[in-house]
């Protein structure tokens, strides 16, 4: 095999970039249940272009990081392609993605970097929902980047707590009527550290989720 035919990281990026235009992933498969030990063993999965490229690049033994990245990308792509996106907005995105190389590289790089960084594979599904919301025009690129960063920083228990707060208008008010949630300082710290919630005032006993936190839940976490 000569040097020009050896797969490279750029081949991986190109393969994933192509998947955002027209996917080769089987959308009927539950990739969340896919065991890491079988990622490169399933003949159908291994034949997906970006998986094939990673498989060719991988060192002997195919480490856990590579297997997990493939699983997260499969989850992301399936979720993205099963979301309802306005056809007109989707067409606009694809045209810009195909014709603007700088934009194509920016989007592809972000998709790869964040999916690679998530420790929890479920976050790739949330990330795909945020990406779909961006394409649908619910927010601009900068806000999408901000929400993606917040998602990356958010711990699993924080997701559960944010979901809990969504049932009380994303807040624990200082004056709490009967039945409203009580202060939960451990979980509040998880949201505050991710920049999506705050305590109002030095002596306040109220806790509030920011607009970014609300958007993260409404466009990413909520089904």
SEFI-841143 format. One record per residue: x, y, z negated of N, C-alpha, C in turn; residue in one letter. Coordinates in steps of 0.1 Angstrom, whole numbers, padded with zeros to 4 digits, always signed. Example, Ala and Ser with C-alpha at 12.3 -4.5 7.8 and 13.67 -1.06 7.14 Angstrom:
BEGIN
+0132-0057-0078+0123-0045-0078+0132-0033-0078A +0128-0022-0071+0137-0011-0071+0129+0000-0079S 
//
This chain:
BEGIN
+0009-0012+0000+0000+0000+0000+0009+0012+0000X +0007+0021+0010+0015+0033+0010+0010+0044+0001X +0018+0054-0001+0015+0064-0011+0002+0071-0008X -0001+0073+0005-0013+0081+0009-0026+0073+0006X -0025+0060+0005-0037+0052+0002-0039+0048-0012X -0030+0053-0021-0032+0051-0035-0042+0060-0041X -0052+0055-0048-0063+0063-0054-0056+0073-0064X -0062+0085-0065-0057+0095-0074-0069+0101-0082X -0065+0110-0091-0075+0116-0099-0084+0125-0090X -0079+0130-0079-0087+0138-0070-0097+0129-0063X -0094+0117-0060-0104+0107-0055-0115+0105-0064X -0112+0104-0077-0123+0103-0087-0132+0115-0087X -0126+0127-0087-0134+0139-0086-0143+0140-0074X -0137+0136-0063-0145+0136-0050-0156+0126-0050X -0154+0114-0056-0164+0104-0057-0176+0109-0066X -0172+0115-0077-0182+0120-0086-0190+0131-0080X -0182+0140-0073-0188+0151-0066-0199+0146-0056X -0196+0136-0049-0205+0130-0039-0218+0125-0046X -0216+0120-0058-0227+0114-0065-0238+0125-0069X -0233+0137-0070-0242+0148-0073-0251+0153-0061X -0247+0148-0049-0254+0151-0037-0264+0140-0034X -0259+0128-0035-0267+0116-0032-0261+0104-0039X -0268+0099-0049-0262+0089-0058-0263+0075-0052X -0253+0067-0056-0253+0053-0052-0256+0044-0064X -0259+0051-0076-0262+0044-0088-0276+0038-0088X -0277+0026-0093-0291+0019-0094-0298+0026-0106X -0308+0033-0103-0316+0040-0113-0325+0032-0121X -0326+0019-0118-0335+0010-0125-0327+0003-0137X -0314+0004-0137-0306-0003-0148-0306+0006-0160X -0307-0001-0172-0305+0006-0185-0290+0005-0189X -0283+0016-0185-0269+0016-0187-0265+0018-0202X -0275+0023-0210-0272+0025-0224-0269+0011-0231X -0276+0001-0225-0274-0013-0231-0261-0020-0225X -0255-0013-0216-0243-0019-0209-0231-0020-0219X -0226-0032-0221-0215-0034-0230-0202-0029-0223X -0193-0023-0231-0181-0018-0225-0172-0029-0219X -0174-0041-0225-0165-0052-0220-0170-0057-0206X -0182-0053-0202-0187-0057-0188-0187-0046-0178X -0182-0034-0182-0182-0023-0172-0176-0026-0159X -0164-0032-0160-0156-0035-0147-0158-0049-0143X -0168-0056-0149-0170-0070-0146-0183-0072-0137X -0192-0063-0138-0204-0063-0131-0201-0060-0116X -0204-0069-0107-0201-0067-0093-0208-0055-0087X -0220-0053-0090-0228-0041-0085-0222-0028-0090X -0220-0027-0103-0214-0015-0109-0200-0012-0103X -0192-0023-0102-0179-0021-0098-0178-0016-0084X -0189-0018-0076-0189-0014-0062-0193+0001-0060X -0198+0007-0071-0201+0022-0070-0188+0029-0067X -0188+0038-0057-0176+0045-0053-0167+0050-0064X -0173+0058-0073-0165+0064-0084-0160+0054-0094X -0168+0044-0096-0163+0033-0105-0152+0025-0098X -0153+0022-0085-0143+0015-0078-0130+0023-0078X -0130+0036-0077-0118+0044-0077-0112+0043-0091X -0120+0045-0102-0114+0044-0115-0109+0030-0118X -0115+0020-0113-0111+0006-0114-0097+0004-0108X -0096+0011-0096-0083+0010-0089-0072+0017-0096X -0075+0028-0103-0065+0036-0110-0062+0030-0123X -0071+0023-0129-0069+0018-0143-0057+0009-0144X -0051+0010-0156-0039+0001-0159-0044-0013-0163X -0036-0022-0163-0039-0035-0167-0046-0035-0181X -0058-0041-0181-0065-0042-0193-0077-0032-0194X -0076-0022-0186-0087-0012-0185-0091-0008-0199X -0085+0003-0204-0087+0006-0218-0101+0011-0221X -0104+0012-0234-0118+0016-0238-0122+0029-0233X -0113+0039-0233-0116+0052-0228-0121+0052-0214X -0115+0045-0205-0120+0044-0191-0133+0037-0190X -0135+0027-0197-0148+0020-0197-0159+0029-0202X -0156+0036-0213-0166+0045-0219-0170+0056-0210X -0160+0062-0203-0162+0072-0194-0171+0068-0183X -0169+0056-0177-0178+0051-0167-0192+0049-0172X -0194+0044-0184-0207+0042-0189-0214+0056-0191X -0207+0066-0196-0213+0079-0198-0216+0085-0185X -0208+0084-0174-0211+0089-0161-0224+0082-0156X -0225+0069-0158-0237+0062-0153-0249+0067-0160X -0248+0069-0173-0260+0075-0180-0263+0089-0175X -0253+0097-0173-0255+0111-0168-0262+0111-0155X -0257+0103-0146-0263+0103-0132-0277+0097-0132X -0279+0087-0139-0293+0081-0140-0303+0092-0145X -0299+0098-0156-0308+0108-0162-0310+0120-0153X -0300+0124-0147-0301+0136-0137-0310+0133-0126X -0309+0121-0120-0317+0117-0109-0331+0113-0112X -0334+0111-0125-0348+0107-0129-0355+0119-0135X -0348+0131-0136-0355+0143-0141-0363+0150-0129X -0373+0157-0133-0381+0164-0123-0375+0178-0122X -0370+0181-0110-0364+0194-0107-0371+0200-0095X -0374+0213-0096-0381+0219-0085-0373+0217-0072X -0380+0211-0061-0374+0208-0049-0366+0219-0042X -0372+0231-0043-0366+0243-0037-0353+0246-0044X -0353+0246-0057-0341+0249-0065-0330+0239-0063X -0335+0226-0062-0325+0215-0060-0318+0217-0046X -0326+0220-0036-0321+0223-0023-0311+0234-0023X -0314+0245-0030-0305+0256-0031-0291+0252-0037X -0293+0244-0048-0280+0239-0055-0272+0231-0045X -0278+0221-0039-0271+0212-0030-0264+0219-0019X -0271+0229-0013-0265+0237-0002-0253+0245-0007X -0254+0251-0018-0242+0259-0024-0231+0249-0028X -0235+0238-0033-0225+0228-0038-0217+0222-0026X -0224+0220-0015-0218+0215-0003-0209+0225+0005X -0213+0237+0005-0207+0248+0013-0197+0257+0006X -0198+0257-0007-0189+0266-0015-0179+0257-0023X -0167+0255-0018-0158+0246-0024-0154+0250-0038X -0153+0263-0041-0149+0268-0054-0160+0264-0064X -0172+0266-0060-0184+0262-0069-0184+0247-0071X -0182+0240-0060-0183+0225-0061-0172+0220-0071X -0160+0226-0070-0149+0222-0079-0153+0225-0094X -0158+0237-0096-0162+0242-0109-0172+0233-0116X -0183+0229-0108-0193+0221-0113-0188+0207-0116X -0181+0201-0106-0176+0188-0108-0166+0186-0120X -0157+0196-0121-0148+0196-0132-0155+0196-0146X -0166+0205-0147-0173+0206-0159-0180+0192-0162X -0186+0186-0152-0193+0174-0154-0183+0163-0159X -0172+0163-0153-0162+0153-0157-0156+0155-0171X -0152+0168-0174-0146+0171-0187-0155+0168-0198X -0168+0173-0197-0177+0171-0209-0181+0156-0210X -0184+0149-0200-0187+0135-0201-0176+0127-0207X -0164+0132-0204-0152+0125-0209-0150+0128-0224X -0154+0140-0228-0152+0144-0242-0162+0139-0252X -0174+0136-0248-0185+0131-0257-0181+0118-0264X -0182+0118-0277-0179+0106-0284-0192+0097-0284X -0203+0103-0283-0216+0095-0283-0221+0095-0269X -0223+0083-0264-0228+0082-0250-0241+0088-0248X -0250+0089-0258-0263+0095-0257-0262+0110-0253X -0251+0116-0256-0249+0130-0253-0249+0132-0238X -0244+0122-0230-0244+0124-0216-0258+0125-0210X -0268+0119-0216-0282+0120-0212-0287+0134-0215X -0283+0139-0227-0287+0153-0230-0281+0163-0221X -0268+0161-0218-0260+0169-0209-0267+0170-0195X -0271+0158-0190-0278+0158-0177-0291+0166-0177X -0298+0165-0188-0310+0173-0189-0307+0188-0189X -0297+0192-0196-0293+0206-0195-0288+0210-0181X -0281+0202-0175-0277+0204-0161-0289+0206-0152X -0299+0197-0153-0311+0198-0145-0318+0211-0148X -0319+0216-0161-0325+0228-0164-0318+0240-0158X -0305+0239-0158-0297+0250-0151-0300+0251-0136X -0301+0239-0130-0304+0239-0115-0318+0244-0113X -0327+0241-0122-0341+0246-0121-0343+0261-0124X -0332+0267-0129-0332+0282-0131-0337+0286-0144X -0337+0277-0154-0342+0281-0167-0331+0290-0174X -0318+0289-0170-0308+0297-0176-0296+0297-0166X -0287+0307-0167-0276+0308-0158-0264+0299-0162X -0254+0300-0154-0242+0292-0155-0235+0294-0169X -0234+0306-0173-0227+0309-0185-0235+0304-0197X -0248+0304-0197-0256+0299-0208-0255+0284-0208X -0255+0278-0196-0253+0263-0195-0240+0259-0201X -0229+0266-0198-0216+0263-0204-0217+0264-0219X -0223+0275-0224-0224+0277-0239-0232+0265-0245X -0243+0261-0239-0251+0250-0245-0243+0237-0244X -0235+0235-0234-0227+0223-0233-0217+0223-0244X -0211+0234-0247-0201+0235-0257-0208+0232-0271X -0220+0238-0273-0227+0235-0285-0230+0220-0287X -0234+0214-0276-0237+0200-0276-0225+0192-0280X -0214+0195-0274-0202+0188-0276-0198+0189-0291X -0200+0200-0298-0197+0202-0312-0207+0196-0321X -0219+0193-0317-0230+0189-0326-0228+0174-0329X -0229+0171-0342-0228+0157-0347-0241+0151-0346X -0241+0137-0347-0254+0129-0345-0264+0133-0355X -0261+0135-0368-0270+0139-0378-0276+0153-0375X -0268+0161-0369-0272+0175-0365-0283+0174-0355X -0282+0165-0345-0293+0163-0335-0306+0159-0342X -0305+0150-0352-0317+0146-0359-0323+0158-0367X -0315+0165-0373-0319+0177-0382-0326+0187-0373X -0320+0190-0361-0325+0200-0352-0339+0195-0347X -0340+0182-0345-0353+0177-0341-0363+0179-0352X -0359+0177-0364-0368+0179-0376-0373+0193-0377X -0363+0203-0375-0367+0217-0376-0376+0221-0364X -0375+0214-0353-0384+0218-0342-0399+0217-0346X -0402+0209-0356-0416+0208-0360-0420+0219-0369X -0411+0228-0373-0414+0239-0382-0409+0252-0376X -0410+0253-0362-0406+0265-0355-0391+0269-0357X -0383+0258-0358-0369+0260-0359-0364+0268-0371X -0371+0268-0382-0366+0276-0393-0371+0270-0406X -0364+0274-0417-0368+0272-0431-0369+0286-0437X -0381+0292-0437-0383+0306-0441-0380+0307-0456X -0376+0320-0459-0373+0323-0473-0385+0321-0482X -0397+0325-0477-0409+0322-0484-0416+0310-0477X -0415+0298-0484-0419+0286-0478-0432+0281-0483X -0442+0280-0473-0455+0275-0477-0454+0260-0480X -0464+0255-0486-0464+0241-0490-0464+0232-0477X -0455+0222-0477-0454+0213-0466-0442+0217-0457X -0437+0229-0458-0425+0233-0450-0413+0226-0454X -0403+0224-0446-0391+0217-0449-0383+0224-0460X -0376+0216-0468-0367+0222-0479-0353+0224-0473X -0346+0232-0480-0332+0234-0477-0324+0221-0477X -0316+0219-0467-0307+0207-0466-0293+0212-0462X -0285+0215-0472-0273+0222-0470-0263+0214-0462X -0263+0201-0464-0253+0193-0456-0256+0193-0441X -0269+0191-0438-0273+0191-0424-0273+0206-0418X -0276+0215-0426-0275+0229-0421-0261+0233-0417X -0251+0228-0425-0237+0230-0422-0234+0225-0408X -0240+0214-0404-0237+0208-0391-0242+0217-0380X -0253+0223-0381-0258+0232-0371-0251+0246-0371X -0248+0251-0383-0241+0263-0384-0227+0263-0378X -0220+0252-0381-0206+0250-0375-0206+0249-0360X -0217+0245-0354-0218+0244-0340-0223+0257-0334X -0226+0268-0342-0230+0281-0337-0244+0281-0332X -0253+0272-0337-0267+0273-0333-0277+0275-0344X -0272+0279-0356-0281+0283-0367-0273+0291-0377X -0281+0298-0385-0275+0307-0395-0284+0309-0407X -0278+0314-0418-0286+0318-0430-0286+0333-0430X -0298+0339-0431-0300+0353-0429-0297+0360-0443X -0287+0368-0443-0284+0376-0455-0276+0368-0465X -0268+0375-0473-0260+0368-0483-0268+0360-0493X -0279+0366-0498-0286+0360-0509-0299+0353-0504X -0301+0353-0491-0313+0347-0485-0314+0332-0487X -0326+0327-0489-0327+0313-0489-0334+0307-0477X -0334+0315-0466-0340+0311-0454-0329+0306-0444X -0333+0297-0435-0323+0291-0425-0330+0292-0412X -0323+0296-0401-0329+0299-0388-0320+0293-0377X -0326+0287-0367-0319+0282-0355-0319+0293-0345X -0307+0295-0339-0305+0305-0328-0313+0302-0315X -0313+0311-0306-0319+0309-0293-0312+0297-0286X -0299+0297-0287-0291+0287-0281-0295+0273-0287X -0297+0273-0300-0301+0260-0306-0315+0256-0301X -0324+0265-0300-0337+0262-0295-0336+0257-0280X -0328+0264-0272-0327+0259-0258-0320+0246-0257X -0311+0243-0266-0304+0230-0266-0314+0219-0269X -0323+0222-0278-0334+0212-0281-0344+0211-0270X -0350+0222-0266-0361+0222-0257-0357+0217-0243X -0345+0220-0239-0341+0216-0225-0332+0204-0225X -0327+0200-0237-0317+0189-0237-0322+0177-0245X -0326+0180-0257-0329+0169-0267-0343+0164-0266X -0353+0173-0264-0367+0170-0263-0369+0162-0250X -0377+0151-0251-0380+0143-0240-0391+0150-0231X 
//
